[in-house]
Amino acid sequence: MNGLAERQELIATVRKMNALGINQGTSGNASVRLGGGYLITPSGMAYDDLKPEDIVEMSFDGEVSGKRNPSSEWRFHHDLLAARSEFGAVVHTHGKGVMTLACQRMELPPFHYMIAVAGGNTIRCADYATFGTQELSDNALKAIEGRKACLLANHGLLAAEASLARALALAVEVETLCETYWRILQIGDPVLLTEAEMEEVRAQFTKGYGMPQGGK
């Protein structure tokens, strides 16, 4: 079977998304680059029921291989992996923290230095569009430009990294940031880090600080 190890890792990743509480049911999805295309979770299947043969293989030319239909959100996985060669995997989650802010269509400002793990001084929120549409994919690619993660208005989170392990770690971090930010807003306005302070953080990250490598 083509990409057996990647298929198994993909299944383990989406199961872990639910176990960690950053997703529930079949609402999220994930993909991983494989050769000249990518593997993606199928539409509407319970993660615990997934077997390697249920994972769908897709090419960047639009060819689909497998016995299942790909996730209804395959477009933003496809477009993001095609546009950003540095990404090897994408995860999409519906955690309570990210949904809280996404439903307010809020951008996360630099209230905490770990915002920088997503690649910038903010984590943007993409404009709203119906799930599974090309419009949503277009909006997501705009919001994640120069970043590794973005919120999707009235929806959830999109996170991408070099590997599934790193993409999942990033999704967990953004979920934590979102939960922390809405708690701060109950108290008052956060004290934001300056652009210079955030630049220092990013410089530290390039030296090997920040998020653990989390795998390959």
Secondary structure, 3 states (H helix, E strand, C coil): CCCHHHHHHHHHHHHHHHHCCCCCCCCCEEEEEECCEEEECECCCCHHHCCHHHCEEEECCCCEECCCCECCCHHHHHHHHHHCCCCCEEEEECCHHHHHHHCCCCCECCCCHHHHHHCCCCECEECCCCCCCHHHHHHHHHHCCCCCEEEECCCEEEEEECCHHHHHHHHHHHHHHHHHHHHHHHHCCCCCCCHHHHHHHHHHHHCCCCCCCCCC
